[in-house]
Amino acid sequence: MEIKLTLNGKKITADVAPDLLLLDFVRDHGCLSVKRGCETANCGLCTVLMDGTPILSCSTLAVRADGHHVQTLEGLQEEAEDFAIFIADQGAEQCGFCNPGFVMNTIALLRENPDPTDEEIKAYLAGNLCRCSGYEGQLRGIRAYLNSRKGV
């Protein structure tokens, strides 16, 4: 099947198998920040933004992205760079495996709600699995980032 989509600002036309996962498609196109984790749509490691909305690429067929804009961390480096420093500063980056999913979902959250409460942050990021931390470092990093944007 032929699909046409925009991946990180670049228009792509590709012939794909009907059962190809979006996860495999974006990785085949050099987007290695998108990771294979649980393969059951439970960990958030494969999160991408489709038309600005976070989706799990391990449970989305590539053909579903036809006609859409897909963004991975590779396409959001500038937006993610400052935020990721705050996550690392809080020690929440122990192994770093979950970071791309957290960053993608945090970007989507902050686009939707520029000043979320801690409870709203926790609810939005609930689908992200981190085996190293207790999620408090990520929450502190997000809060520190938000405070820095406010000049606090």
Secondary structure, DSSP 8 states (H G I E B T S, - for coil): -EEEEEETTEEEEEE--TT-BHHHHHHHTT-TTS----SSS-S-TTEEEETTEEEEGGGSBGGGGTTSEEE-GGGGHHHHHHHHHHHHHTT--SS-SSHHHHHHHHHHHHHH-SS--HHHHHHHTTT---SSS-SHHHHHHHHHHHHHHHT-
